[in-house]
Amino acid sequence: MNEYKLVVVVETKEHVYIRMFVNNVLANPEGLIRLKPDELDQLFRDLFKGSRGKCIKCYCVHSS
């Protein structure tokens, strides 16, 4: 079963920029993924449910 890690790098009022890791491998090496906050919440819920809890959302130390 895959494990997911969503790392929030930058947070603005309208968007969240993330890095996504699947089984500890960066899934988006070409750059950050830009989502709206509610899209990120939905993505997290879907991945968490699909992976039976093997999904975390964390924040980069430098995120604001």
C-alpha positions as CSV (number, residue, x, y, z in Angstrom):
1,M,0.0,0.0,0.0
2,N,1.3,3.5,-0.9
3,E,2.2,6.0,1.7
4,Y,1.7,9.7,1.0
5,K,3.2,12.9,2.5
6,L,1.9,16.3,1.6
7,V,4.3,19.0,2.6
8,V,2.9,22.6,2.6
9,V,5.8,24.9,1.5
10,V,4.0,28.2,1.0
11,E,0.6,29.3,2.2
12,T,-1.2,32.4,0.9
13,K,-4.7,33.6,1.4
14,E,-5.9,32.1,-1.9
15,H,-3.5,29.2,-2.6
16,V,-1.3,26.5,-1.0
17,Y,1.9,25.3,-2.6
18,I,2.9,21.7,-1.8
19,R,5.4,19.0,-2.5
20,M,3.9,15.5,-2.6
21,F,5.9,12.4,-1.7
22,V,4.7,8.9,-2.6
23,N,6.6,6.1,-0.8
24,N,9.2,8.8,0.2
25,V,9.8,9.7,-3.5
26,L,9.1,13.2,-4.7
27,A,6.1,13.0,-7.1
28,N,6.4,16.5,-8.5
29,P,10.1,17.1,-9.2
30,E,9.2,19.8,-11.8
31,G,7.9,22.2,-9.2
32,L,5.4,22.9,-6.5
33,I,1.7,21.9,-6.8
34,R,-0.6,24.9,-6.4
35,L,-4.1,24.2,-4.9
36,K,-6.8,26.2,-3.2
37,P,-7.0,25.4,0.5
38,D,-10.3,23.4,0.1
39,E,-8.7,21.4,-2.7
40,L,-5.8,20.5,-0.5
41,D,-8.2,19.4,2.3
42,Q,-10.1,17.2,-0.2
43,L,-6.9,15.7,-1.6
44,F,-5.8,14.9,1.9
45,R,-9.1,13.2,2.8
46,D,-9.1,11.2,-0.4
47,L,-5.5,10.0,0.0
48,F,-6.0,9.3,3.7
49,K,-9.1,7.2,3.0
50,G,-7.6,5.4,0.0
51,S,-4.3,4.6,1.8
52,R,-6.1,3.5,5.0
53,G,-4.4,6.2,7.1
54,K,-1.0,6.2,5.5
55,C,-1.1,9.8,4.6
56,I,0.2,12.8,6.5
57,K,0.0,16.6,5.9
58,C,2.9,18.6,7.3
59,Y,4.2,22.1,7.1
60,C,7.7,23.2,6.0
61,V,9.5,25.2,8.7
62,H,9.7,28.1,6.2
63,S,6.0,28.1,5.2
64,S,4.0,31.2,6.0
